[in-house]
Amino acid sequence: MHKGLVVLIIVLSIVLLAGGIYVHSVSKGLTEEEPVPYDPGDVFITNLKDGSGLVKVRLMLELKNKKAAENLTKVNYRLRDSIISVLREITREDAAKSDIAETLKKDIIRKVGEDLGSEDIVGVYFQEIIVQ
């Protein structure tokens, strides 16, 4: 009888432990949201800083979660203004550099963070960059 009680306690402990691990993993999955794509709208076209041409950019942003996308949608006009501010700082010399896309990505994330007080952008993906 004593041996059966020990086995029962061990089996119940294993079942409770497995159940706890399962509940923890499910609840963790519910709180961790996946990044979501965000389209800031139309193509961006603006003058180069030195006035020697135009830059045309089409991009998508990756945001931390759906809530961030909802918040950014409300201030999309400010987001677009921040991105245009970054693009207007490009010179013809900057545009010729091989790392211009990476520089723009970092600058856009930084500028939007400063202007909107938001740390929600986790990625910038260019679909098109044209300098004329």
N, C-alpha and C positions, 0 to 999 in steps of 0.2 A: 504494500500500500504506500509506503514511504517513497519507494522508487518511482511509482506512478505519479505521485504528487510533484516530484522533482522534474520529471519529463513534461508534465502539464505546464508547469511554471516556465520551463525553457521554451516550449512551443508558443505559449502566450506572449512571452517576451519577444520572440522573433517576429511574430505576427504584428505586435504593436510597433516594433521598430520599423518594419517594412512599411506599415501604414503611415507612420510619421514621415518617413523619407518620401513616400509618394505624395502626401499632402503638401509637404514643403516644396517639392519640385513643381507641382501644379501651381501653387500660389506664387512661386517665384516667376514662372512663365507668364502669369497674368500681370505682374507688375512691371516686367521688363518689356517695353514696347519696342517694336522694330523701327528703324529709320524709315522715313517716307519721302518720296520725291515731291518736289514743289516747283511748279512752273510760274515764274514771276511775270509772265505775260509776253507781250510782243518783243520783237527783235530790238536790241539796243543799237542806235546809230548816233554817233556824236563826233565832233571834231577832235582831231589830235591836239595836244596841248600847244605844239609849235605852229598850228594852223596850216600844216603842210598836207593835210588830207583828212580822211574819215576813217573811223573804226566802226565795224559792224560786228555785233556779237549776239549769238543766240545761246542761251544756257539754261540749265536746270540746276536746282539746288536740292541737296539732301538734308532733311531736317531730322532732329532727334526723335520726334514722335508726331502723332496726329494732332495733339494739343498745340504743339508749336506751329503746325501748318494753319490751324484755325486762328491762332494769334497773329501770324504773319499776314494772313489774308486781310485782316482788318486794317493793316497799315502797309498794304502793298505799294501804295504811292510813295511812301517814305523809303521802302526797300529799293524801289526802282531808282529813286533819286540818289541813294547812297551808291548804287552800282554805277550809275552814270557819272557820279563824282570821281570814282576810281578810274573809269575809262577815259575821262577828260584829261587825266594826268599823264596819259601815254604820249610819248614823243615818237617821231619816226625812228629815232635811234633805239628807243626801248623796244619798239615793235620788231626790229630786226634781230633782237637777241633770241637765242634758242630756248631760253627758259621763261619767255614772256607769259606763257599759259600758267605755269606754276606760280609765278610772281603775282599775276592777276588773281588767281584763286586765293592766295594768302591775303592779298590786299582787300579783296571783297569781303572775306570772312571778318577781317579786322575792322573794316569801315562800318559794316552793318552792325557788328557788335558795339562799336562806339556810338553810332547814331541812334540805334534802337534799344540799346541796353540789353541785347539778346545774345545768348551763347548757344542758340538753337541750331545754327547751321553747322553741319558736320562734313559737308562736301559741296564742291562746286564742279559741275561737269559741263564743259563746252561742247556744243553741238556744231558751232560755226564761229570762226574768228576770221574776219577779212579786214585788211588795212589797205586803203587806196590812197 
